[in-house]
Amino acid sequence: MFGKLKNTRFQFSLILCWVIAIFSFDSLSAQEQEIKKDQPADSVYNAYIIDYKKRFNVKLEVSNDIATYDIVNDDLELALKPNLNLRYAVVFSYKFLSVRLGIRPKISDEQKEEKGGSDTFRLRFQLLFDNWNHVLQYGIDKGYYISNTADFIDTDSKIRLQFPEMSSNVLFGASSYKFNKNYSMRAFQSQTEIQIKSAGSFMPGISYNFYSLTGTGVVKDLNGDRILRDFYNEYQGMNFALMAGYYYTFVLKKHWFINAYGVPSAGIDLYNVNLYDPQGQTKRSFSDFFLALNYGFGGGYNGDKFFFGTEFKRRLTNEKFNSNKIRITPMQNEFSVYFGYRFKAPKTISKPVDMIEDKVPILKDGTNEG
């Protein structure tokens, strides 16, 4: 009797497990069918990613991505920055291509008198494939002021010491490889895909920088007079680094997400320092090994038409320019917000990109995985 009872219970448990499994599968299938039903005809769906690469994305970004420098000379510390508090940019993305163009806000006459004039320009191209991610960015900032002038000059004036001819030029590039096909780098970078299920990926890569810091020989004092310095330095160099990062996107509820990443790197910096004094110019060459950690996190909404979010980025590094008494350390700490919309791709956009894909077949989906 007890044996039959145990057998009956076992059969009942087995049937119950099958019912739960079938119900769960049907519920999951129903959810997936509901998501599929909501997608436009020009989207492609799988269990982790919705593909919108055939849509044309337009995104507006607002950030504090400003090229600032911290200069230490003996016991004197100077904080240099261009006359710019926020940077605006428009990003256009379609299929594998994403282009970011910076927009320079206008400086008022009062701000120009207090902090000087600044000319800035940023342009970034990004190629996002199934596994590969390539980025190339050029930026120039001309016209800096010392934001902490009041720390070493006793003055009630809002006017700051200025370096009107100081110019920083940076050409940056990086390439990285994604191992997990279920993780969408496009959802994170260009919003041409939507991550609908949490996933992450290890991404190794390389980065390179070509840079210059020139025009430090002229100072504008608090009275507006231009002073030619007897002693000053200028810098030109390049660095290369190997990266090994990990990226992860937490999907909270369908289109809401939180993402985070950490990218440690190690590299070598090769640069020249031109030292100017009344006797002439002396050129010295240096090479430094450096370690760095880029990390960031953000979150937002990535819907079928609208998307928006925010992101924080930070770079910790021991890289710096050294020459005798002066040390210059670039500062990197960025916060940004963005808002975008997906359109049906106009022919003026789709035709040239489709033609490029026809001429270079490796750019098409499925041909650039390895």
C-alpha positions, 0 to 999 in steps of 0.5 A: 500500500505504502509502495503504491502510495509512494509511486502515485505521489512520484507520478503526480510530482512528475506530472506536476513538473511537466505541467510547470515546465510546459506552462513556463515555456508557454509563458516565455514563448508568449512574452517573446511572441509579444515582443516580436509582434511589437517590432517594426518590419525593419527590425530583427529579433533574437532572445538577447538583442533586437536589431535596429541597424536599418534605422537611422539614429539621431542623438543629442549629447550634453557632457562635460568632456573638456580637455583640462590639465593640472600643472605642478611647478615646484610648489605651485599647482595650476588648473588649466581649462578652456573657456567651456563648461559643457560640450554639445554633440550630435551623433548620427548612426546607421548600420555599421557607421556612427559619426559624432560631431561636436557643437561649440556653444557661444561665449558671452562677451563677459565670459570672454573678458573673464576667461578668454576666448576658446576655439574647440572642435571634436569629430569621432568616427566609429565602426561597429561590427558583429564582434569588432569595435573601432573608434577614431576621434580628433579633438582640438582646444585652443585658448586656456585660462587658469581656473585657480588664479585666486589661489596664488594671486590676491584679487577680487576680480573675476578675470583669470590669468590666460594662455590665449595661444595654448593649444592641445591636439589629440588624435585618439583611436582604439580597436576591441573585440567582443567574445560574447555574441549575446552582448550588444556593443551597439546598444551601448555605443550607437543604440542601433540595437536593443539589449533585451536580456542581461549579458556581458562580454570580455573585450580585449583591444589596443588603443593609441594616441597622437598628441601635442600641447603647444603655445604656452609661451604667451600669458595674458595677465589680469590687466589684459596685457600679453606677456612673452615668457622667457622659459616655457615648454611644449610637448608632442608625443604618442602612446600605445596601450593594450586593453583587457576590459569587461562590459555588462548590461543589466536589463531591468524591464524590457527596455530599461537598463543599467550598464557598467564596464572596467578596462585596465590597460598598460602601455608606453608613452613616447614624447618630446619636450621642447624647452625654450629659454633666452638662449634658444631651444632644447629638445629632449626625448622621453619614454614612460611606461604607464598603467590606466583604468577606464571605468564607467556606468550609466543607465536609461531607456532604449525603446523602439523609437525613443532612447535616452540615458546618462553615463559617467566615465573616469580614467585613473592613470599614472601617465604624465609629462615630465621635464625637470621642474614641471609635471603636466597631468591630463585630467579625465572625468566625464559625465554625459546625458543623451536623448535620441530618436530612430527614423526610417533611413532616408535614401540620402543616408541608406544609398551611400552606406549600402554602396559602401557595403557592396564595394566592401562586403566584409562590412555586411552583417555576418561577414565580420565576426572573426 
